[in-house]
């Protein structure tokens, strides 16, 4: 229905962005190989997949608020992702006193030891095979960003390349009674998180995030 179509578009859009950013930022020595013949560009493949998942856009005119008018009654079906996960799972997050404590933590996937291109490839592989990473530990020291959507406010730690034109990273959830915005960093300020990768089922779709055990920011 509407919620599922919306989330499908989000995931396909993110996939497209990562593929395009990987191709544009990696340089000539890191090209993505595509099958020869026919319409096999990145945009063609994404377009065909979106057409298979969703009828043409013109069949679903949006109102001024961005909803499908004929399905407004389903708007209440949206769930707040972070609230739902915090309600179902019980864990606690600890704020560290210094970044030095965070540096000593050992993990399965350490983004702090990766350059941008390696981190970007790692995140892309995690998107393609999320369940294989479920339960692994990781740590990230990146820039804090948050975004509001029909699925509530979500938070992420992002890495940027040297030109700041490309970004990659992971969503995270801190369970320490923090209230946005007063208890979180300012947008684009540094944040370091350590925790376990989780994959939640939200309205039939997968949502990957880091279940934060320890974190640090100024």
mmCIF file of the C-alpha atoms, coordinates in Angstrom:
data_MODEL
# 
_entry.id   MODEL 
# 
loop_
_atom_site.group_PDB 
_atom_site.id 
_atom_site.type_symbol 
_atom_site.label_atom_id 
_atom_site.label_alt_id 
_atom_site.label_comp_id 
_atom_site.label_asym_id 
_atom_site.label_entity_id 
_atom_site.label_seq_id 
_atom_site.pdbx_PDB_ins_code 
_atom_site.Cartn_x 
_atom_site.Cartn_y 
_atom_site.Cartn_z 
_atom_site.occupancy 
_atom_site.B_iso_or_equiv 
_atom_site.pdbx_formal_charge 
_atom_site.auth_seq_id 
_atom_site.auth_comp_id 
_atom_site.auth_asym_id 
_atom_site.auth_atom_id 
_atom_site.pdbx_PDB_model_num 
ATOM 1   C CA . UNK A 1 1   ? 0.000  0.000   0.000   1.00 0.00 ? 1   UNK A CA 1 
ATOM 2   C CA . UNK A 1 2   ? 1.069  3.629   0.319   1.00 0.00 ? 2   UNK A CA 1 
ATOM 3   C CA . UNK A 1 3   ? 3.560  3.138   3.163   1.00 0.00 ? 3   UNK A CA 1 
ATOM 4   C CA . UNK A 1 4   ? 5.206  0.212   1.430   1.00 0.00 ? 4   UNK A CA 1 
ATOM 5   C CA . UNK A 1 5   ? 5.459  2.068   -1.893  1.00 0.00 ? 5   UNK A CA 1 
ATOM 6   C CA . UNK A 1 6   ? 7.007  5.055   -0.077  1.00 0.00 ? 6   UNK A CA 1 
ATOM 7   C CA . UNK A 1 7   ? 9.621  2.930   1.697   1.00 0.00 ? 7   UNK A CA 1 
ATOM 8   C CA . UNK A 1 8   ? 10.375 1.030   -1.501  1.00 0.00 ? 8   UNK A CA 1 
ATOM 9   C CA . UNK A 1 9   ? 11.127 4.347   -3.220  1.00 0.00 ? 9   UNK A CA 1 
ATOM 10  C CA . UNK A 1 10  ? 13.340 5.441   -0.330  1.00 0.00 ? 10  UNK A CA 1 
ATOM 11  C CA . UNK A 1 11  ? 15.430 2.266   -0.464  1.00 0.00 ? 11  UNK A CA 1 
ATOM 12  C CA . UNK A 1 12  ? 15.688 2.301   -4.250  1.00 0.00 ? 12  UNK A CA 1 
ATOM 13  C CA . UNK A 1 13  ? 16.663 5.959   -4.152  1.00 0.00 ? 13  UNK A CA 1 
ATOM 14  C CA . UNK A 1 14  ? 19.402 5.266   -1.599  1.00 0.00 ? 14  UNK A CA 1 
ATOM 15  C CA . UNK A 1 15  ? 20.646 2.333   -3.665  1.00 0.00 ? 15  UNK A CA 1 
ATOM 16  C CA . UNK A 1 16  ? 20.760 4.534   -6.758  1.00 0.00 ? 16  UNK A CA 1 
ATOM 17  C CA . UNK A 1 17  ? 22.601 7.271   -4.893  1.00 0.00 ? 17  UNK A CA 1 
ATOM 18  C CA . UNK A 1 18  ? 25.223 4.891   -3.540  1.00 0.00 ? 18  UNK A CA 1 
ATOM 19  C CA . UNK A 1 19  ? 25.795 3.310   -6.937  1.00 0.00 ? 19  UNK A CA 1 
ATOM 20  C CA . UNK A 1 20  ? 26.062 6.693   -8.654  1.00 0.00 ? 20  UNK A CA 1 
ATOM 21  C CA . UNK A 1 21  ? 28.274 8.152   -5.911  1.00 0.00 ? 21  UNK A CA 1 
ATOM 22  C CA . UNK A 1 22  ? 30.533 5.114   -6.054  1.00 0.00 ? 22  UNK A CA 1 
ATOM 23  C CA . UNK A 1 23  ? 30.918 5.546   -9.786  1.00 0.00 ? 23  UNK A CA 1 
ATOM 24  C CA . UNK A 1 24  ? 31.439 9.313   -9.619  1.00 0.00 ? 24  UNK A CA 1 
ATOM 25  C CA . UNK A 1 25  ? 33.735 9.430   -6.579  1.00 0.00 ? 25  UNK A CA 1 
ATOM 26  C CA . UNK A 1 26  ? 35.871 6.331   -7.012  1.00 0.00 ? 26  UNK A CA 1 
ATOM 27  C CA . UNK A 1 27  ? 37.802 7.588   -10.040 1.00 0.00 ? 27  UNK A CA 1 
ATOM 28  C CA . UNK A 1 28  ? 38.744 5.769   -13.220 1.00 0.00 ? 28  UNK A CA 1 
ATOM 29  C CA . UNK A 1 29  ? 40.447 2.919   -11.362 1.00 0.00 ? 29  UNK A CA 1 
ATOM 30  C CA . UNK A 1 30  ? 37.274 1.963   -9.474  1.00 0.00 ? 30  UNK A CA 1 
ATOM 31  C CA . UNK A 1 31  ? 34.631 1.691   -12.170 1.00 0.00 ? 31  UNK A CA 1 
ATOM 32  C CA . UNK A 1 32  ? 31.419 -0.292  -11.823 1.00 0.00 ? 32  UNK A CA 1 
ATOM 33  C CA . UNK A 1 33  ? 31.122 -2.884  -14.562 1.00 0.00 ? 33  UNK A CA 1 
ATOM 34  C CA . UNK A 1 34  ? 27.742 -3.180  -16.254 1.00 0.00 ? 34  UNK A CA 1 
ATOM 35  C CA . UNK A 1 35  ? 26.594 -5.850  -18.753 1.00 0.00 ? 35  UNK A CA 1 
ATOM 36  C CA . UNK A 1 36  ? 27.080 -4.821  -22.364 1.00 0.00 ? 36  UNK A CA 1 
ATOM 37  C CA . UNK A 1 37  ? 24.188 -4.400  -24.785 1.00 0.00 ? 37  UNK A CA 1 
ATOM 38  C CA . UNK A 1 38  ? 20.697 -3.024  -24.249 1.00 0.00 ? 38  UNK A CA 1 
ATOM 39  C CA . UNK A 1 39  ? 19.684 -0.403  -21.712 1.00 0.00 ? 39  UNK A CA 1 
ATOM 40  C CA . UNK A 1 40  ? 21.954 -1.321  -18.808 1.00 0.00 ? 40  UNK A CA 1 
ATOM 41  C CA . UNK A 1 41  ? 23.046 2.015   -17.376 1.00 0.00 ? 41  UNK A CA 1 
ATOM 42  C CA . UNK A 1 42  ? 22.593 2.537   -13.635 1.00 0.00 ? 42  UNK A CA 1 
ATOM 43  C CA . UNK A 1 43  ? 19.658 4.859   -14.236 1.00 0.00 ? 43  UNK A CA 1 
ATOM 44  C CA . UNK A 1 44  ? 18.034 2.372   -16.648 1.00 0.00 ? 44  UNK A CA 1 
ATOM 45  C CA . UNK A 1 45  ? 18.308 -0.502  -14.156 1.00 0.00 ? 45  UNK A CA 1 
ATOM 46  C CA . UNK A 1 46  ? 16.951 1.574   -11.255 1.00 0.00 ? 46  UNK A CA 1 
ATOM 47  C CA . UNK A 1 47  ? 14.149 2.929   -13.450 1.00 0.00 ? 47  UNK A CA 1 
ATOM 48  C CA . UNK A 1 48  ? 13.084 -0.566  -14.545 1.00 0.00 ? 48  UNK A CA 1 
ATOM 49  C CA . UNK A 1 49  ? 13.133 -1.839  -10.960 1.00 0.00 ? 49  UNK A CA 1 
ATOM 50  C CA . UNK A 1 50  ? 11.038 1.075   -9.723  1.00 0.00 ? 50  UNK A CA 1 
ATOM 51  C CA . UNK A 1 51  ? 8.547  0.548   -12.544 1.00 0.00 ? 51  UNK A CA 1 
ATOM 52  C CA . UNK A 1 52  ? 8.234  -3.125  -11.561 1.00 0.00 ? 52  UNK A CA 1 
ATOM 53  C CA . UNK A 1 53  ? 7.704  -2.226  -7.886  1.00 0.00 ? 53  UNK A CA 1 
ATOM 54  C CA . UNK A 1 54  ? 5.405  0.751   -8.480  1.00 0.00 ? 54  UNK A CA 1 
ATOM 55  C CA . UNK A 1 55  ? 2.973  1.817   -11.228 1.00 0.00 ? 55  UNK A CA 1 
ATOM 56  C CA . UNK A 1 56  ? 3.963  4.958   -13.198 1.00 0.00 ? 56  UNK A CA 1 
ATOM 57  C CA . UNK A 1 57  ? 4.045  8.108   -11.080 1.00 0.00 ? 57  UNK A CA 1 
ATOM 58  C CA . UNK A 1 58  ? 1.303  9.829   -13.094 1.00 0.00 ? 58  UNK A CA 1 
ATOM 59  C CA . UNK A 1 59  ? -1.179 7.255   -11.791 1.00 0.00 ? 59  UNK A CA 1 
ATOM 60  C CA . UNK A 1 60  ? -0.570 8.540   -8.266  1.00 0.00 ? 60  UNK A CA 1 
ATOM 61  C CA . UNK A 1 61  ? -0.964 12.346  -8.190  1.00 0.00 ? 61  UNK A CA 1 
ATOM 62  C CA . UNK A 1 62  ? 0.309  13.845  -4.937  1.00 0.00 ? 62  UNK A CA 1 
ATOM 63  C CA . UNK A 1 63  ? -1.483 16.500  -2.947  1.00 0.00 ? 63  UNK A CA 1 
ATOM 64  C CA . UNK A 1 64  ? 0.218  19.629  -1.574  1.00 0.00 ? 64  UNK A CA 1 
ATOM 65  C CA . UNK A 1 65  ? 1.546  17.711  1.438   1.00 0.00 ? 65  UNK A CA 1 
ATOM 66  C CA . UNK A 1 66  ? 3.078  14.954  -0.676  1.00 0.00 ? 66  UNK A CA 1 
ATOM 67  C CA . UNK A 1 67  ? 0.472  12.292  0.038   1.00 0.00 ? 67  UNK A CA 1 
ATOM 68  C CA . UNK A 1 68  ? -1.615 10.234  -2.362  1.00 0.00 ? 68  UNK A CA 1 
ATOM 69  C CA . UNK A 1 69  ? -5.078 11.848  -2.079  1.00 0.00 ? 69  UNK A CA 1 
ATOM 70  C CA . UNK A 1 70  ? -6.961 8.641   -2.814  1.00 0.00 ? 70  UNK A CA 1 
ATOM 71  C CA . UNK A 1 71  ? -5.182 6.908   0.074   1.00 0.00 ? 71  UNK A CA 1 
ATOM 72  C CA . UNK A 1 72  ? -5.033 9.623   2.759   1.00 0.00 ? 72  UNK A CA 1 
ATOM 73  C CA . UNK A 1 73  ? -6.855 7.358   5.173   1.00 0.00 ? 73  UNK A CA 1 
ATOM 74  C CA . UNK A 1 74  ? -3.746 5.150   5.303   1.00 0.00 ? 74  UNK A CA 1 
ATOM 75  C CA . UNK A 1 75  ? -1.405 7.930   6.494   1.00 0.00 ? 75  UNK A CA 1 
ATOM 76  C CA . UNK A 1 76  ? -1.953 6.722   10.064  1.00 0.00 ? 76  UNK A CA 1 
ATOM 77  C CA . UNK A 1 77  ? -0.355 3.410   9.099   1.00 0.00 ? 77  UNK A CA 1 
ATOM 78  C CA . UNK A 1 78  ? 3.103  4.986   9.268   1.00 0.00 ? 78  UNK A CA 1 
ATOM 79  C CA . UNK A 1 79  ? 5.119  3.979   12.305  1.00 0.00 ? 79  UNK A CA 1 
ATOM 80  C CA . UNK A 1 80  ? 7.854  5.887   14.094  1.00 0.00 ? 80  UNK A CA 1 
ATOM 81  C CA . UNK A 1 81  ? 10.857 3.635   13.449  1.00 0.00 ? 81  UNK A CA 1 
ATOM 82  C CA . UNK A 1 82  ? 12.975 4.662   16.435  1.00 0.00 ? 82  UNK A CA 1 
ATOM 83  C CA . UNK A 1 83  ? 10.039 4.582   18.881  1.00 0.00 ? 83  UNK A CA 1 
ATOM 84  C CA . UNK A 1 84  ? 8.955  1.135   17.684  1.00 0.00 ? 84  UNK A CA 1 
ATOM 85  C CA . UNK A 1 85  ? 12.455 -0.316  18.082  1.00 0.00 ? 85  UNK A CA 1 
ATOM 86  C CA . UNK A 1 86  ? 12.964 1.234   21.514  1.00 0.00 ? 86  UNK A CA 1 
ATOM 87  C CA . UNK A 1 87  ? 9.583  -0.141  22.605  1.00 0.00 ? 87  UNK A CA 1 
ATOM 88  C CA . UNK A 1 88  ? 10.374 -3.691  21.465  1.00 0.00 ? 88  UNK A CA 1 
ATOM 89  C CA . UNK A 1 89  ? 14.066 -3.979  22.387  1.00 0.00 ? 89  UNK A CA 1 
ATOM 90  C CA . UNK A 1 90  ? 15.653 -3.416  25.779  1.00 0.00 ? 90  UNK A CA 1 
ATOM 91  C CA . UNK A 1 91  ? 19.260 -2.247  25.959  1.00 0.00 ? 91  UNK A CA 1 
ATOM 92  C CA . UNK A 1 92  ? 21.089 0.771   27.362  1.00 0.00 ? 92  UNK A CA 1 
ATOM 93  C CA . UNK A 1 93  ? 23.625 3.162   25.874  1.00 0.00 ? 93  UNK A CA 1 
ATOM 94  C CA . UNK A 1 94  ? 26.511 4.651   27.853  1.00 0.00 ? 94  UNK A CA 1 
ATOM 95  C CA . UNK A 1 95  ? 28.080 8.023   27.159  1.00 0.00 ? 95  UNK A CA 1 
ATOM 96  C CA . UNK A 1 96  ? 31.862 7.809   27.395  1.00 0.00 ? 96  UNK A CA 1 
ATOM 97  C CA . UNK A 1 97  ? 33.968 10.435  29.139  1.00 0.00 ? 97  UNK A CA 1 
ATOM 98  C CA . UNK A 1 98  ? 36.534 10.688  26.361  1.00 0.00 ? 98  UNK A CA 1 
ATOM 99  C CA . UNK A 1 99  ? 37.264 9.626   22.809  1.00 0.00 ? 99  UNK A CA 1 
ATOM 100 C CA . UNK A 1 100 ? 40.279 7.716   24.122  1.00 0.00 ? 100 UNK A CA 1 
ATOM 101 C CA . UNK A 1 101 ? 37.922 5.190   25.747  1.00 0.00 ? 101 UNK A CA 1 
ATOM 102 C CA . UNK A 1 102 ? 36.120 4.719   22.425  1.00 0.00 ? 102 UNK A CA 1 
ATOM 103 C CA . UNK A 1 103 ? 39.440 4.203   20.586  1.00 0.00 ? 103 UNK A CA 1 
ATOM 104 C CA . UNK A 1 104 ? 40.219 1.123   22.715  1.00 0.00 ? 104 UNK A CA 1 
ATOM 105 C CA . UNK A 1 105 ? 37.013 -0.733  21.815  1.00 0.00 ? 105 UNK A CA 1 
ATOM 106 C CA . UNK A 1 106 ? 37.452 -3.809  19.577  1.00 0.00 ? 106 UNK A CA 1 
ATOM 107 C CA . UNK A 1 107 ? 34.846 -4.595  16.918  1.00 0.00 ? 107 UNK A CA 1 
ATOM 108 C CA . UNK A 1 108 ? 34.098 -6.781  13.899  1.00 0.00 ? 108 UNK A CA 1 
ATOM 109 C CA . UNK A 1 109 ? 33.835 -3.830  11.501  1.00 0.00 ? 109 UNK A CA 1 
ATOM 110 C CA . UNK A 1 110 ? 35.911 -0.756  12.321  1.00 0.00 ? 110 UNK A CA 1 
ATOM 111 C CA . UNK A 1 111 ? 34.968 2.166   10.090  1.00 0.00 ? 111 UNK A CA 1 
ATOM 112 C CA . UNK A 1 112 ? 37.509 4.376   11.862  1.00 0.00 ? 112 UNK A CA 1 
ATOM 113 C CA . UNK A 1 113 ? 40.282 2.403   10.101  1.00 0.00 ? 113 UNK A CA 1 
ATOM 114 C CA . UNK A 1 114 ? 38.787 2.814   6.607   1.00 0.00 ? 114 UNK A CA 1 
ATOM 115 C CA . UNK A 1 115 ? 39.258 5.542   4.037   1.00 0.00 ? 115 UNK A CA 1 
ATOM 116 C CA . UNK A 1 116 ? 36.141 6.930   2.371   1.00 0.00 ? 116 UNK A CA 1 
ATOM 117 C CA . UNK A 1 117 ? 36.155 4.586   -0.646  1.00 0.00 ? 117 UNK A CA 1 
ATOM 118 C CA . UNK A 1 118 ? 36.525 1.465   1.519   1.00 0.00 ? 118 UNK A CA 1 
ATOM 119 C CA . UNK A 1 119 ? 33.812 2.655   3.918   1.00 0.00 ? 119 UNK A CA 1 
ATOM 120 C CA . UNK A 1 120 ? 31.495 3.394   1.008   1.00 0.00 ? 120 UNK A CA 1 
ATOM 121 C CA . UNK A 1 121 ? 31.996 -0.095  -0.410  1.00 0.00 ? 121 UNK A CA 1 
ATOM 122 C CA . UNK A 1 122 ? 31.441 -1.647  3.021   1.00 0.00 ? 122 UNK A CA 1 
ATOM 123 C CA . UNK A 1 123 ? 28.122 0.169   3.510   1.00 0.00 ? 123 UNK A CA 1 
ATOM 124 C CA . UNK A 1 124 ? 26.979 -0.777  0.013   1.00 0.00 ? 124 UNK A CA 1 
ATOM 125 C CA . UNK A 1 125 ? 27.679 -4.461  0.689   1.00 0.00 ? 125 UNK A CA 1 
ATOM 126 C CA . UNK A 1 126 ? 25.799 -4.214  3.981   1.00 0.00 ? 126 UNK A CA 1 
ATOM 127 C CA . UNK A 1 127 ? 22.767 -2.841  2.140   1.00 0.00 ? 127 UNK A CA 1 
ATOM 128 C CA . UNK A 1 128 ? 22.843 -5.711  -0.345  1.00 0.00 ? 128 UNK A CA 1 
ATOM 129 C CA . UNK A 1 129 ? 23.213 -8.462  2.268   1.00 0.00 ? 129 UNK A CA 1 
ATOM 130 C CA . UNK A 1 130 ? 21.919 -6.959  5.506   1.00 0.00 ? 130 UNK A CA 1 
ATOM 131 C CA . UNK A 1 131 ? 21.162 -10.218 7.319   1.00 0.00 ? 131 UNK A CA 1 
ATOM 132 C CA . UNK A 1 132 ? 24.787 -11.384 7.007   1.00 0.00 ? 132 UNK A CA 1 
ATOM 133 C CA . UNK A 1 133 ? 25.854 -8.421  9.153   1.00 0.00 ? 133 UNK A CA 1 
ATOM 134 C CA . UNK A 1 134 ? 23.081 -8.697  11.739  1.00 0.00 ? 134 UNK A CA 1 
ATOM 135 C CA . UNK A 1 135 ? 24.685 -9.083  15.183  1.00 0.00 ? 135 UNK A CA 1 
ATOM 136 C CA . UNK A 1 136 ? 28.184 -7.873  14.233  1.00 0.00 ? 136 UNK A CA 1 
ATOM 137 C CA . UNK A 1 137 ? 29.826 -5.144  16.288  1.00 0.00 ? 137 UNK A CA 1 
ATOM 138 C CA . UNK A 1 138 ? 30.995 -1.903  14.715  1.00 0.00 ? 138 UNK A CA 1 
ATOM 139 C CA . UNK A 1 139 ? 32.224 1.566   15.530  1.00 0.00 ? 139 UNK A CA 1 
ATOM 140 C CA . UNK A 1 140 ? 32.003 4.777   13.533  1.00 0.00 ? 140 UNK A CA 1 
ATOM 141 C CA . UNK A 1 141 ? 33.370 8.263   14.110  1.00 0.00 ? 141 UNK A CA 1 
ATOM 142 C CA . UNK A 1 142 ? 31.592 10.531  11.667  1.00 0.00 ? 142 UNK A CA 1 
ATOM 143 C CA . UNK A 1 143 ? 29.385 13.586  11.289  1.00 0.00 ? 143 UNK A CA 1 
ATOM 144 C CA . UNK A 1 144 ? 26.017 13.620  13.028  1.00 0.00 ? 144 UNK A CA 1 
ATOM 145 C CA . UNK A 1 145 ? 22.953 14.124  10.847  1.00 0.00 ? 145 UNK A CA 1 
ATOM 146 C CA . UNK A 1 146 ? 19.239 13.653  11.496  1.00 0.00 ? 146 UNK A CA 1 
ATOM 147 C CA . UNK A 1 147 ? 16.214 13.597  9.238   1.00 0.00 ? 147 UNK A CA 1 
ATOM 148 C CA . UNK A 1 148 ? 12.462 13.804  9.748   1.00 0.00 ? 148 UNK A CA 1 
ATOM 149 C CA . UNK A 1 149 ? 10.177 11.686  7.559   1.00 0.00 ? 149 UNK A CA 1 
ATOM 150 C CA . UNK A 1 150 ? 6.731  10.034  7.782   1.00 0.00 ? 150 UNK A CA 1 
ATOM 151 C CA . UNK A 1 151 ? 8.574  7.294   9.693   1.00 0.00 ? 151 UNK A CA 1 
ATOM 152 C CA . UNK A 1 152 ? 9.715  9.704   12.409  1.00 0.00 ? 152 UNK A CA 1 
ATOM 153 C CA . UNK A 1 153 ? 13.143 11.190  13.055  1.00 0.00 ? 153 UNK A CA 1 
ATOM 154 C CA . UNK A 1 154 ? 16.167 9.015   12.327  1.00 0.00 ? 154 UNK A CA 1 
ATOM 155 C CA . UNK A 1 155 ? 19.845 9.617   13.126  1.00 0.00 ? 155 UNK A CA 1 
ATOM 156 C CA . UNK A 1 156 ? 23.043 8.717   11.289  1.00 0.00 ? 156 UNK A CA 1 
ATOM 157 C CA . UNK A 1 157 ? 26.821 9.001   11.493  1.00 0.00 ? 157 UNK A CA 1 
ATOM 158 C CA . UNK A 1 158 ? 28.218 9.895   8.077   1.00 0.00 ? 158 UNK A CA 1 
ATOM 159 C CA . UNK A 1 159 ? 31.609 10.069  6.402   1.00 0.00 ? 159 UNK A CA 1 
ATOM 160 C CA . UNK A 1 160 ? 32.324 12.573  3.635   1.00 0.00 ? 160 UNK A CA 1 
ATOM 161 C CA . UNK A 1 161 ? 34.982 12.416  0.950   1.00 0.00 ? 161 UNK A CA 1 
ATOM 162 C CA . UNK A 1 162 ? 37.697 15.077  0.621   1.00 0.00 ? 162 UNK A CA 1 
ATOM 163 C CA . UNK A 1 163 ? 35.534 17.293  -1.601  1.00 0.00 ? 163 UNK A CA 1 
ATOM 164 C CA . UNK A 1 164 ? 32.416 16.860  0.590   1.00 0.00 ? 164 UNK A CA 1 
ATOM 165 C CA . UNK A 1 165 ? 30.431 15.878  -2.506  1.00 0.00 ? 165 UNK A CA 1 
ATOM 166 C CA . UNK A 1 166 ? 29.826 12.268  -1.442  1.00 0.00 ? 166 UNK A CA 1 
ATOM 167 C CA . UNK A 1 167 ? 28.743 10.673  1.816   1.00 0.00 ? 167 UNK A CA 1 
ATOM 168 C CA . UNK A 1 168 ? 28.255 7.255   3.364   1.00 0.00 ? 168 UNK A CA 1 
ATOM 169 C CA . UNK A 1 169 ? 27.445 5.909   6.813   1.00 0.00 ? 169 UNK A CA 1 
ATOM 170 C CA . UNK A 1 170 ? 24.916 4.114   9.007   1.00 0.00 ? 170 UNK A CA 1 
ATOM 171 C CA . UNK A 1 171 ? 21.794 4.929   10.969  1.00 0.00 ? 171 UNK A CA 1 
ATOM 172 C CA . UNK A 1 172 ? 21.994 4.482   14.723  1.00 0.00 ? 172 UNK A CA 1 
ATOM 173 C CA . UNK A 1 173 ? 19.757 4.470   17.786  1.00 0.00 ? 173 UNK A CA 1 
ATOM 174 C CA . UNK A 1 174 ? 20.925 5.619   21.227  1.00 0.00 ? 174 UNK A CA 1 
ATOM 175 C CA . UNK A 1 175 ? 18.875 4.387   24.197  1.00 0.00 ? 175 UNK A CA 1 
ATOM 176 C CA . UNK A 1 176 ? 19.933 6.785   26.938  1.00 0.00 ? 176 UNK A CA 1 
ATOM 177 C CA . UNK A 1 177 ? 16.898 9.010   27.385  1.00 0.00 ? 177 UNK A CA 1 
ATOM 178 C CA . UNK A 1 178 ? 18.215 11.624  24.955  1.00 0.00 ? 178 UNK A CA 1 
ATOM 179 C CA . UNK A 1 179 ? 15.736 14.208  23.687  1.00 0.00 ? 179 UNK A CA 1 
ATOM 180 C CA . UNK A 1 180 ? 16.185 15.784  20.262  1.00 0.00 ? 180 UNK A CA 1 
ATOM 181 C CA . UNK A 1 181 ? 17.522 18.352  19.654  1.00 0.00 ? 181 UNK A CA 1 
ATOM 182 C CA . UNK A 1 182 ? 18.785 19.518  23.060  1.00 0.00 ? 182 UNK A CA 1 
ATOM 183 C CA . UNK A 1 183 ? 20.636 16.296  24.001  1.00 0.00 ? 183 UNK A CA 1 
ATOM 184 C CA . UNK A 1 184 ? 22.163 15.543  20.585  1.00 0.00 ? 184 UNK A CA 1 
ATOM 185 C CA . UNK A 1 185 ? 25.106 17.147  18.777  1.00 0.00 ? 185 UNK A CA 1 
ATOM 186 C CA . UNK A 1 186 ? 24.497 19.957  16.320  1.00 0.00 ? 186 UNK A CA 1 
ATOM 187 C CA . UNK A 1 187 ? 24.078 18.849  12.710  1.00 0.00 ? 187 UNK A CA 1 
ATOM 188 C CA . UNK A 1 188 ? 27.447 17.975  11.130  1.00 0.00 ? 188 UNK A CA 1 
ATOM 189 C CA . UNK A 1 189 ? 29.289 17.899  14.455  1.00 0.00 ? 189 UNK A CA 1 
ATOM 190 C CA . UNK A 1 190 ? 31.506 14.916  15.299  1.00 0.00 ? 190 UNK A CA 1 
ATOM 191 C CA . UNK A 1 191 ? 30.043 11.818  16.934  1.00 0.00 ? 191 UNK A CA 1 
ATOM 192 C CA . UNK A 1 192 ? 31.616 8.458   17.768  1.00 0.00 ? 192 UNK A CA 1 
ATOM 193 C CA . UNK A 1 193 ? 29.416 5.401   18.276  1.00 0.00 ? 193 UNK A CA 1 
ATOM 194 C CA . UNK A 1 194 ? 30.055 1.763   19.173  1.00 0.00 ? 194 UNK A CA 1 
ATOM 195 C CA . UNK A 1 195 ? 27.456 -0.976  19.105  1.00 0.00 ? 195 UNK A CA 1 
ATOM 196 C CA . UNK A 1 196 ? 25.806 -3.904  17.377  1.00 0.00 ? 196 UNK A CA 1 
ATOM 197 C CA . UNK A 1 197 ? 24.416 -3.926  13.844  1.00 0.00 ? 197 UNK A CA 1 
ATOM 198 C CA . UNK A 1 198 ? 20.721 -4.810  13.834  1.00 0.00 ? 198 UNK A CA 1 
ATOM 199 C CA . UNK A 1 199 ? 18.179 -5.372  11.080  1.00 0.00 ? 199 UNK A CA 1 
ATOM 200 C CA . UNK A 1 200 ? 14.575 -4.600  11.990  1.00 0.00 ? 200 UNK A CA 1 
ATOM 201 C CA . UNK A 1 201 ? 11.458 -5.424  9.978   1.00 0.00 ? 201 UNK A CA 1 
ATOM 202 C CA . UNK A 1 202 ? 9.414  -2.235  9.600   1.00 0.00 ? 202 UNK A CA 1 
ATOM 203 C CA . UNK A 1 203 ? 6.116  -2.627  7.738   1.00 0.00 ? 203 UNK A CA 1 
ATOM 204 C CA . UNK A 1 204 ? 7.536  -5.464  5.671   1.00 0.00 ? 204 UNK A CA 1 
ATOM 205 C CA . UNK A 1 205 ? 10.812 -3.698  4.904   1.00 0.00 ? 205 UNK A CA 1 
ATOM 206 C CA . UNK A 1 206 ? 14.311 -4.024  6.390   1.00 0.00 ? 206 UNK A CA 1 
ATOM 207 C CA . UNK A 1 207 ? 15.813 -1.172  8.419   1.00 0.00 ? 207 UNK A CA 1 
ATOM 208 C CA . UNK A 1 208 ? 19.510 -1.522  9.318   1.00 0.00 ? 208 UNK A CA 1 
ATOM 209 C CA . UNK A 1 209 ? 20.871 0.469   12.242  1.00 0.00 ? 209 UNK A CA 1 
ATOM 210 C CA . UNK A 1 210 ? 23.524 0.393   14.951  1.00 0.00 ? 210 UNK A CA 1 
ATOM 211 C CA . UNK A 1 211 ? 22.186 -0.445  18.395  1.00 0.00 ? 211 UNK A CA 1 
ATOM 212 C CA . UNK A 1 212 ? 24.509 1.901   20.273  1.00 0.00 ? 212 UNK A CA 1 
ATOM 213 C CA . UNK A 1 213 ? 26.158 0.557   23.443  1.00 0.00 ? 213 UNK A CA 1 
ATOM 214 C CA . UNK A 1 214 ? 28.695 3.357   23.931  1.00 0.00 ? 214 UNK A CA 1 
ATOM 215 C CA . UNK A 1 215 ? 28.955 6.798   22.387  1.00 0.00 ? 215 UNK A CA 1 
ATOM 216 C CA . UNK A 1 216 ? 30.871 10.044  22.643  1.00 0.00 ? 216 UNK A CA 1 
ATOM 217 C CA . UNK A 1 217 ? 30.446 13.613  21.476  1.00 0.00 ? 217 UNK A CA 1 
ATOM 218 C CA . UNK A 1 218 ? 31.491 16.973  22.902  1.00 0.00 ? 218 UNK A CA 1 
# 
